[in-house]
Amino acid sequence: MMHTLLAQMGTTDPVHVRDFLIIGGFLLSAIAGLGSFLASRKVQKREVAISDEFVTKPFCHAFHAANEQRIVRLEADIIHLRQELKNDRELVMANLLKEIGSVHNRVNEVLEAVSELRGEMNQMRHGPR
């Protein structure tokens, strides 16, 4: 039987052999993927621990009060930080305006010197008048 199969292989179209191998490879990869999926699926161990205490109303109220105190402290800290930020911003702006003023004065001095030089250059070029 194997002999007749090999004899018929010579007359089989290579496209059919290629298609057969592609389908076989696809089926093998699907079977391998399914096998690895089933092997990796493990049942999680569930444990329940019994506690001595239950959550009581006084505990909830105390927890809520503690959280309220934390919130009040955080809000006060935020207000304080905002005030510091405002003060720092005002200080930076004052320093920046001071620097801008000094740069402006320096530019005016340079412009004055350039005007003087320009006047002297005009006198030298046109001669004394």
C-alpha positions in Angstrom: 0.0 0.0 0.0 2.8 2.4 0.9 4.4 1.6 -2.4 1.3 2.6 -4.4 1.1 5.9 -2.4 4.6 6.8 -3.3 3.9 5.9 -6.9 0.9 8.2 -7.0 2.9 11.1 -5.5 4.6 11.7 -8.8 1.3 12.5 -10.4 -0.1 14.7 -7.6 -0.1 18.4 -8.2 2.5 20.2 -5.9 -0.2 22.8 -5.0 -2.3 20.1 -3.4 0.6 18.7 -1.4 1.5 22.2 -0.2 -2.2 22.8 0.8 -2.3 19.5 2.6 0.9 20.3 4.6 -0.4 23.8 5.5 -3.7 22.3 6.8 -1.8 19.6 8.7 0.5 22.2 10.2 -2.4 24.4 11.2 -4.2 21.4 12.8 -1.1 20.4 14.7 -0.5 23.9 16.0 -4.2 24.2 17.1 -4.0 20.9 18.9 -0.7 21.9 20.6 -2.2 25.3 21.6 -5.3 23.6 23.1 -3.1 21.1 25.0 -1.0 23.9 26.5 -4.1 25.9 27.4 -5.6 22.9 29.2 -2.3 22.1 30.9 -1.9 25.7 32.2 -5.4 25.9 33.6 -5.0 25.2 37.3 -7.7 25.5 39.9 -6.9 28.2 42.4 -6.8 27.2 46.0 -9.4 29.0 48.0 -8.8 29.5 51.7 -11.2 31.1 54.1 -9.9 32.2 57.4 -12.2 32.7 60.3 -11.7 35.9 62.3 -12.3 36.4 66.0 -13.6 39.9 65.4 -16.4 41.4 63.4 -16.6 44.9 62.2 -18.7 46.8 64.7 -20.5 50.2 64.5 -18.2 51.8 67.0 -15.2 50.7 65.0 -16.7 52.1 61.8 -17.5 55.4 63.5 -13.9 55.6 65.0 -12.5 54.8 61.5 -14.7 57.5 59.9 -13.7 60.1 62.6 -10.0 59.3 62.1 -10.4 59.7 58.3 -12.3 63.0 58.8 -9.4 64.3 61.0 -6.9 63.3 58.3 -8.9 65.1 55.6 -9.1 68.2 57.7 -5.3 68.1 58.3 -4.7 67.5 54.6 -7.0 70.4 53.6 -5.1 72.7 56.0 -1.8 71.6 54.6 -3.1 72.3 51.1 -4.2 75.8 52.1 -0.8 76.4 53.6 1.0 75.2 50.5 -1.1 77.3 48.3 -0.2 80.4 50.4 3.5 79.5 50.2 3.1 79.1 46.4 1.4 82.5 46.1 4.2 84.1 48.2 6.9 82.5 46.2 5.3 83.5 42.9 5.0 87.1 44.1 8.7 87.1 45.2 9.8 85.6 41.8 7.7 88.2 39.9 9.2 91.1 42.0 12.8 89.8 41.3 12.0 89.4 37.7 10.6 92.9 37.4 13.7 94.2 39.1 16.0 92.3 36.7 13.9 93.5 33.7 14.3 97.1 35.0 18.1 96.7 35.3 18.4 95.2 31.8 16.2 98.0 30.4 18.5 100.6 32.0 21.6 98.9 30.6 20.0 98.8 27.2 19.3 102.5 27.5 22.9 103.2 28.5 24.2 101.2 25.5 21.8 103.0 23.2 23.1 106.4 24.5 26.7 105.3 23.9 25.8 104.2 20.4 24.1 107.6 19.7 27.2 109.4 20.9 29.4 107.2 18.6 27.0 107.8 15.7 27.2 111.5 16.2 31.0 111.4 16.3 31.1 109.2 13.2 28.8 111.7 11.3 31.1 114.6 12.4 34.2 112.7 11.2 32.6 111.8 7.9 31.1 115.2 7.1 33.7 117.3 8.7 33.2 120.0 11.3 30.2 122.3 10.6 
